[in-house]
């Protein structure tokens, strides 16, 4: 006799009650057949209720109470808040869907990775570019050849106003908010980054020079202060077999279905390549780059 498969939906709690939680995190778990949005946490109960109530979830202003109601936690809070709360969630045995960057400093990222390892918690990063079909096609083509070099960019007006002009983004600049997407994809396509240098205004425009294992080099430009009509984002990868390009400036909501599909598998015990250690690798690179910049 074949054992029946466990089809019980994964109970997910969303941590955060801001626009990103309301528009992305909470809805993607509420509508997916493999998950149930069980709870939403916010520092202010009223804010949590505004996210939770339309989706039939419970609202909490106690993080410990939220953990009692869920199997997994999805974070939509500033990175420093995420780093602290994710340690608590990992110790409680919850699967973690983490935003990028995983923390605002390397010490906090190290502490989170250590807590995850001690607890054996399942983790996955919400690096949205990596869940796009066109990005996965690019990576398949790029890694099949010998890399020569590449370039990437993420140029937006997001820091000029609106939902992305938040205090942590304005204070830490495009390197920490936009940089993880570009650096991660160049690293995945051209080989691990073994050297990184940065120049520019850390809160307005940052340029990066990346050295990759094997000898390839790449460059990246990052800003959240350009008055562009729409974001300009993506990478271009050159190998001995061809040139591979992807424009990631648009957002396809179907990507979120892929995120949740894979998170359900992650929570069930399948290791994900975008885990806490991937986040820690990126954090180390951000830390090195930040040391080149003059923060005032």
TATAZI-V620060 format. One line per field, one symbol per residue. phi: phi as a letter, one per 20 degrees, with the letter a starting at -180 (. if undefined). burial: I if it has 24 or more other ideal C-beta (glycine too) atoms within 12 Angstrom, else O. Layout:
phi->???
burial->???
This chain:
phi->.efffedfffeddedpcegfffecffffefeffeccfebcdbfdgfffffefgfdmdedcddfffgffecebcdeccggffggffffffffenefcddedffbdbfffffffffffffemffcbdeeggfefgffffgffffffdefdrabbbbcbdfeeqnfeeegffffemfgeeeggfffgffffedogfdbbccboefdcbcdcddddgoofcbcbccbddefffbgdbqcccdcfdqdccbddfecdgfgfffgfgffgfffeoefdfedfffffgffffffffffeeeec
burial->OOOOOOOOOIIIIIIIIIOIIIIIIIIIIIOIOIIIIIIIIIOOOOIIOOIIOOIOIIIIOOIOOIIOIIIIIIIIIIIIIIIIIIIIIIIIOIIIIIIIIIIIIIOIIIIIIOIIOOOOIIIIIIIIIIIIOIIIOIIOOIOOIOIIIIIIIIIIOIIOOOOIOIOIIOOIIIIIIIIIIIIIIIIIIIIIIOOIIIOIOIIOIIIIIIIIOOOIIIIIIIIIIIOOOOIIIIIIIIIOOOOIIIOIIOOOOOIIOIIIIIIIOIIIOOOIOIIIIIIIIIIIIIIIIIOOIOOO
